[in-house]
Amino acid sequence: MMESNVNEINNNNIILQQQPAMASSIDIDNQQQQQPSNKWHILEGLKNGHQPSDKKTIEHKPPLFTGYILKRRKRPLKGWHKRYFHLDSGILSYAKNINDWQKRKLHGSTDIGLSVISCKPSSRRIDIDSDSGIFHLKAKKEDYNQWVHALRTHRLARQHEIAFGSSTGNDNHAALASITEDSINSSFCLQQNRLKSPTTSSGQSLIQKCDKLSSQSSLLLHNQSNLNVGKIQEKLIKLSSLLKFIETAPANASACVPCIGDLETYKYTKKSSKLLRFHLHRSKNKNKSKDHDQNGQPKFSLQQQSFLSISHPSLTDDDLTTAAAAATTACDNQSITTMTKNVAMKDFVQLANEINNNFRQLLKSIQDINYNEKQDDDSEERSKSIRISFDKSTVHHDADDDGDGGDEDVFTSSEQQQQQSPYHRTYSMDETSVMSISEYHDAEDNVGFLGQPNRSSDDYNSSSSSASSSSIEDEDDESIITDFSEDSHKQNNCCLKSEQLLAVKRRTRLPSVEPTNDISLWSLLRKNIGKDLSKISMPVTINEPLNLLQRLCEELEYCELLDMAAAMIDDPCQRMLMMAAFAISSYSSSYYRVGHKPFNPLLGETYECVRDDKGFRFIGEQVSHHPPISACHADSKNYVFWQDMRVKTKFWGKSMEIIPIGTVNVVLRPSKSHYKWNKITTCVHNLFKGERYVDIYGELTITEMGNGLNDQLTCKITFDKASYWSGSQNEIHGMVMNSRGQIIERIRGRWNESVYAGSRCIWRAGTMPDNYEAYYGFTRFAIELNELIDNEKPWLPPTDTRFRTDQRALEEGDVQRAETIKSELEQQQRERRKMQETNGETHLPLWFSKQLNGNKNDEATDIYTFNNQYWDSRANHFDGIDFVRLW
Ligand SMILES: CC(C)CCC[C@@H](C)[C@H]1CC[C@H]2[C@@H]3CC=C4C[C@@H](O)CC[C@]4(C)[C@H]3CC[C@]12C
């Protein structure tokens, strides 16, 4: 039922007709109880026929409900803690305990009318996917049913309130009076904030200002308790109440009538709107005309309806009808409401002005405090003697590097390092910041060189054969390091000494713009709440024309940072900073890439990427199918990089969490230091409606081993969850610690923009190419990854992704062909798997070997290491290799 309705919406067939009243909320409870208890299911939202007069169905003011629930800690895998939750008027807020709640020390709060709630009775889990994040909750046995019931009734009442407003003007006043402090945090504000609607009217900008102010105030309340902010808080509560009232009351006489007409507009815009065809990007003013009427006034009523319908997929097209009908009825009370609303708006403006002035004063005091603190910091920093010994302007490397590196330990001084460096070009960047090299290419013609495919195989043999002989038998990290150090001079030759260097002009745009996507993501995902999605076959239009192996290679976009780190032989701390910047930079491309997912590589698929201009060669292979695991290895004169990764994907109702499991390894050849770090979680919010955005959170810890010194450094980087409270997004902060736990450097920044160590910018993301929104949000480097260069073709194995036909068809914009081929290829893969199973065979990767971790049940911790045979074999045209035919 739900599905068909959603489909109808997606097919633009909104049926404007009344439906008979649905079951009461108690019936819905019963329905819910009939669901299998060991499965996740979603609490149904406002249903057909839930009309304002339908008093039986909607409890207008469900009773306050409070109590303790276990809440999963924000950092993944860190257990549960007991928290006090308070559910009033559809707003769920929580604090550490009841005392804190009474003192208003809230940890968070959300409007559950705007959330998707899913439950799993067998484990008493309740997950709330809200605009302020996902709450994973677990109730006590005796409380579970009551919580579910309370959440359901509050949610219905709240949705009802949002859709229809309170039934009379008086009710609105009552609601206004009864709004408690926590409604300050209501995601009503959050929603405004997230949607970042264009500010065309003064009212709208005030609303945004109010959002900002209330978040700032909460920060101040937490951090500057000695400042007199009580009064401001009071005013903010009032302001927030007014805002809520203004928002929920019908906008004006003309806004009432077009509600139904707007549904038509909605149908139309749905097809054309970039937002709704799941092509998402961060531009803020795109849908200006759609969100505003001719006079530039925001279409509040329409926004609310369409928001409800998509954000709450459980609301059907009929609900829209009902909402529209209710809005029309509300016109009868028009004059009363409009009058009250005008008064409220005046009050709002006055109050906002007062608060503005108050904040100015506060801001000034804080600036004074900050200024004093900064003075202290600066003097401390000046006194620090450790400085980057290497000067960015000295990274001028000559192209005539013969790379034969006769000496064992060639990297003993930074001067020598410069001579040995792989660069065939000169950096001309400001400060130490690193931009995408691809971007640099754009500016300077012919600066990139591709290793000639028919280079002498000796170049490779010398490096990899020796490595392979030792690394296969070496199991522990230490021995791997020894291995690298021993052949480091040989590895220096790896892909840089080419007899004939060929200037390659790489492409700067994809062959075709991304296709429009009108599939119903919701109908695909709704049955899979809480599940790992790797097994679901998705339509090809959800994909971008890159696969996961290529995305792993994309993590090397800012590999210059590794070269810089390698150059800092004598400065472990600065080296660690560069490693940190590199680890952070690998997430930056995700910012514009929320609209699509990469292709899942087929089992045995490989991807190589030889980049002489960047100084590395990369090889990746899909080594396991269930679970899907990708392994990769890259080496350069300065470093070796490898990782294996499996991705767990969880869908929570409105958002999707992507949890990569695996460890990234980098060995810097000159200092022989080995760095390891974990991966962190990516979450795509607003999958169905609103501005889809990606949040990356968790703690990334880089450890250094084997630098030959006793004092081994650790760098802890925290990727903060986007927070309404602090108004922050994409922020990271971290510190480098010595083995005694003393902090020796701090970093901060944003994973999508830049990283600073003190006031020094150590990395900055490259600018995006023109018109990137129409091209999957690809960076310049990403555009280059799937390009099949003629000279390379004869050297690639048949399993190389660049020969994959469905991906190529998608890249060329031929969606239908891509779709047909994709399902054929997946079908063939299933058949191969079946065959293997019946023959009792197991798949063995060609280029990586599995090291069992000893725990049979935990495949996630199996490690795949490079067997060092790929490049040798490639030089011999993969002679004797029996490739699976993948396409
Ligand atoms: C339904 C669709 C549209 C949702 C889109 C999901 C996208 C955003 C997901 C699917 C697979 C994900 C990627 C899987 C693996 C990695 C490698 C990791 O080291 C960095 C994050 C990164 C690169 C993820 C980024 C986000 C990602 C691309």
The ligand as a Tripos MOL2 file, in Angstrom:
@<TRIPOS>MOLECULE
LIG
   28    31     1     0     0
SMALL
NO_CHARGES

@<TRIPOS>ATOM
      1 C1         21.3600    5.6560   -2.6900 C.3       1 LIG1
      2 C2         22.6290    6.3220   -3.0810 C.3       1 LIG1
      3 C3         22.3700    7.4530   -3.9910 C.3       1 LIG1
      4 C4         23.4440    6.6730   -1.8820 C.3       1 LIG1
      5 C5         24.8140    7.1720   -2.2040 C.3       1 LIG1
      6 C6         25.8210    6.4350   -1.3940 C.3       1 LIG1
      7 C7         27.2500    6.9520   -1.5900 C.3       1 LIG1
      8 C8         27.3150    8.3840   -1.1180 C.3       1 LIG1
      9 C9         28.2100    6.0490   -0.8550 C.3       1 LIG1
     10 C10        28.1280    4.6210   -1.4030 C.3       1 LIG1
     11 C11        29.5220    4.0140   -1.2640 C.3       1 LIG1
     12 C12        30.2730    5.0130   -0.4590 C.3       1 LIG1
     13 C13        31.8010    4.9650   -0.4610 C.3       1 LIG1
     14 C14        32.2640    3.6050    0.0070 C.3       1 LIG1
     15 C15        33.6800    3.5780    0.3940 C.2       1 LIG1
     16 C16        34.4220    4.6470    0.6090 C.2       1 LIG1
     17 C17        35.8720    4.5050    0.8950 C.3       1 LIG1
     18 C18        36.2650    5.3040    2.1030 C.3       1 LIG1
     19 O1         37.6350    5.2270    2.2990 O.3       1 LIG1
     20 C19        35.8560    6.7310    1.9460 C.3       1 LIG1
     21 C20        34.3580    6.8200    1.7360 C.3       1 LIG1
     22 C21        33.8810    6.0360    0.5320 C.3       1 LIG1
     23 C22        34.4330    6.6580   -0.7360 C.3       1 LIG1
     24 C23        32.3230    6.0060    0.5090 C.3       1 LIG1
     25 C24        31.7400    7.3920    0.2160 C.3       1 LIG1
     26 C25        30.2250    7.3720    0.1380 C.3       1 LIG1
     27 C26        29.7170    6.3780   -0.8730 C.3       1 LIG1
     28 C27        30.1370    6.7590   -2.2630 C.3       1 LIG1
@<TRIPOS>BOND
     1     1     2 1
     2     2     3 1
     3     2     4 1
     4     4     5 1
     5     5     6 1
     6     6     7 1
     7     7     8 1
     8     7     9 1
     9     9    10 1
    10     9    27 1
    11    10    11 1
    12    11    12 1
    13    12    13 1
    14    12    27 1
    15    13    14 1
    16    13    24 1
    17    14    15 1
    18    15    16 2
    19    16    17 1
    20    16    22 1
    21    17    18 1
    22    18    19 1
    23    18    20 1
    24    20    21 1
    25    21    22 1
    26    22    23 1
    27    22    24 1
    28    24    25 1
    29    25    26 1
    30    26    27 1
    31    27    28 1
@<TRIPOS>SUBSTRUCTURE
     1 LIG1         1 GROUP 0 **** ****
